[in-house]
């Protein structure tokens, strides 16, 4: 039994989980990916954010990691990764929710914080998900301290992360592998790869990945401690089919009232997934919306006693 179920582990959902606990609610947060972070980590991790209070500029991944630390280490909100909502029904004033891990919970309120959709990183084919050293979402950088890191991909995200590991003095052993003969990333950042003495493997396909090394099609072997896979993302909006009675506009955004509630009683929406007149799109706005939704749940005396 929970006071609130939060769907989505991006900045809006992460902060919402912290606020819910801070205000005395028993909360659970589900995230479909194997790590929290959402779009800032998947799409623009290296982009500086200039409109967040207390920071003149902070990189997206740094801000996201601070939010994750706040939730995980300073709240008791339950977090389930690689999990989302499978179905739900309403019985009296309670929602009965079946999760994709087949766990069944009851909750008094639901907060949807799915952003522009559920972003899923494109994964390596025929590679076991049990290999804990293959990361599709970059972990806090200290995880890679003094380790051999191989980055797979040729776009901005792959090139940026390879450079960041060196420029942040995390490790001096970084390789990058791309299947084409040219990178697609910003030219200035591509030039930094050589300046940072990153080992570059272009026009290379991966034949095999063991627990210790990558075998390329030219038979070269690249030893690694961690693989960071940056092959882009796909967007999954199948969650919307579960909430069939939920009103959405022509841009697939959820109109909400002043208290962040949707047209369905006790179902709220926050962050990029919701819309109202005059709404600015920013992380700060999403955090304010999280606070409004949590406050409304409390005002309805929905705490478990």
N, C-alpha and C positions, 0 to 999 in steps of 0.2 A: 504494500500500500504506500503510495506516494502522494504528496501534495501537488507535484508538477512533474511532467515529463517534458524534457527539452529535446527537440529533434534537430540535430545539426551541431557540429563542433568547430565552426569557424569563430571569428572574434565575437560575433553577437551571442552565439550559444555558450561559448566559454565564459564570457563575463556574466551572462544570465545565470549560469550554474553557480558562480561565486556569489552573486547578489542574493539568489534564492536561499542559499545556506546562511548567508550573513543576516538575512531578515527572518530566519527561523523556520524556513520551509524544508521539508524533506524532499529532496529533488534527485532525479536521475536524468542523465544526459546520454543520448545514443549518437554515435558517429559511424557512418558507413565505411570510412577509410580506416587504415590501421594506425593512424596517428591523428591527433587533433591539429587544427591550424587553418583548414579551409583554403580559400582563394589566395590569401596573402602568401602562404607557403608554396602553393602549387603554381601560381601564375606570376606574381610579381615580388618574389621573396627579397630581391636585392634593391627594390625601389625604395627610396627614402620617402617617409611620410612626414609632411610638414604641418598638418593640421590637427595633431594630437596634443592635448594640453601637457605642459611640463617638458616637452621636447621640441627644440628648434628644428630638429630633423632626426628621425630614427628609422633604420631599415625595417622593412615589413617583417622579416623573420625575427628580428630582435624584439620588436613589440609583441609579436605573437607568442614568442617564448616566455616573455614576462607574464602575459595573460594566462598561459598554460600553467606556469609556476604558481600563480595566484590561486587558480582553481584547484590544482592537484595537491598542493602543499598547504593551503590555507583554507580549505573547506572540506566538508564531508559529503559533498554531492557525489553520488555514484556515477562513474563513467564507464560505459560499455563501448569498446571499439569494434570495428567490423560488424556493426549491428545497426539496424534501423527498424522502422515499424513495418509490420507485415499486414496487420489488420486491426480494426478496433470496432467496438460497439459501445453504446451508452446504455447503462442500466441504472435507473433512478438518477442520481446525481453523480454517478461514478462512470469513468471510462474503463472498459476492460480492453487491454491492449496486448496483442500477441506480437512479439518481436521476432526478427529473422533468426535469432538463436533459439527460437521456440520457447523462450521464457514468456510467461504470462504475468502481467502486472495489472494493478488497479491504480488509477490516478484521478485526482479531482480536477486537474487542468492540464492542458497541452499547450506548449509554446513551440511554434514552427519557426526555425531559424536556419532554413536551408539555402539562403542566399539566392544566387541565380541558378541554382540546381545543385545536384550532388556531383561534385567534380571527382572523377576517378582517374588516377594516373594510369597511362597505358603501360602494360606490364610485359616483361620478357616472356616469350613463348616457351613452353615445355621446360620451365624451370620451377622446381619445387618451392612452394610458399613457405616451407619449413626452414629455408636458409635465412637465418636471422641477420646475416651480414649483408643482405641485399636490401637497400633502402630506396623506396619510391618517394617518400617524403623525407627531406633532410632533417636529421635529428639535431638537438642542441650541439653546437660545434665541438664542445669539449669531448664528445663521444669519439671524435676522430683524432684526438690529440696524439701526435707522434705515430700515427698509423699510416699504412700504405692504402691510399684511397684511389679508386678508379672511377671516373665519371663517364657514363655512357650517354651520348647524345651530341647534337651539333647546333642546337638553338641557343637563344640568349640565356635560358636558365642553366643549361649545362656549362656553358662557358663562364658565366658569372660565378657559379658555385666553385668551379675549379680554381678561378682566380681568388675567390674569397678565402678558401682554405689556406692559400699561401700568404696573401696580404694580411690575414688576421693572425699569422704565425701559429696556426694550428698544427700544420705538418709541412714538411718540405719534400714529401714523396707523393706527388699527385700525377696521375695519368688521365688522358681523355681519349676516348675511342669514338670515332664517327664513321658511319658506313659510306659517306660520300667523300669526294675529293676536296670539298670546300665546306667551311662552316657557314651556317645560315645566320649566325649571330652578328651583332654590331661590330663593324670592322675594328674600331678602336679597342674593344674588349678582346677581340681575337688576337690583336698584336700583343696584348698583355700576357697571353699564354706563354709566348717565347721569352718575354722579359722575366716572367716568374719561373722560368726553367721547368715548365710543366711538360711532361713527356706526351707527345702528340702522335696519335695513330689514325691517319686518314685512309679512306678507301678500304676499310677493314670490316669484315663481317665476323660475327662471333660463332664459332663452331661448337664450343662446349664451355660450360662453366662448372668448375669443381668447387669444393669448399675453400680452396687456397689460391686458385689461379684461373685466368681466362685463356682459352685456346682460340687464337684467331685463325682465319682461313688461310693466312700465309704461314701458318704453323708457329708463329711467335707466341710466346707464353708471357703473360703479365701477372705477376703475383699480386695479391691484394689481401687486405684485412677487411675492407668494406667496399661495396659497390654502391654508387649513387646513380640510379637510373632516371634519366630525364628525357623521356620519349613523348612528352606532351600529355594531354588529358582528354578525356571524353566526358560529356555531361549526361547524367542520368536524371530524368524528370519523372520517373515512374512513380515516385512517392505521391504525385498529384492524383493518380488514379485511385489511391486509397481514400482520399478525402473528396469523394464524388460530389458532395453537396456544398463544397466550399466555393464561394464566389471568387472569380478571378477576372481581371480586366483583359483587354486584347493583347497586352504584353506579358501575360502570365504572371502578373503581380497580384497580390491579395489585398484588396481594399480593407482597411481597418478603421475602427472608431478611435476616438480620442484616448481610450484606455487600452489600445492595441488589440482589442477583440475583433475577431472576424465576424461573419454573419452567423457562425455556429457558436452557441453558448459555451463559454469556458474554453474555447480554442482561440489562441492568440497567435499573432505573427509579428516578428521583429526582424530588423536588418533589411538587406536588399530584396528579400522575398515579399515585403509588404509595401504598400503605397498609400499615401494620403496627400491632400492638397498642401503644396509648399514643402514637401519632404526633400531635404538635402541628402545626398548619398555619401555617407562617410562612416567610419568606424565609431566616431564619437556619437553620432546620431543613433546608431544601433545600440550603443550602450545605454543611452538615455531611454530608448524604447524598452530595453530589457528591464530597467528600473520601474518604468510605468506599468508594465505587464505584471511584474512581481507584486508591486504595491496593490494593484487591483485584485489580485488573487487573495492577498492578505485582508484587504478591506471586505471581502466576501466571507471572512471567517472560515477559510478553507483549510486551516492548519489541522493536522491530526493531533488530537489531544490524548 
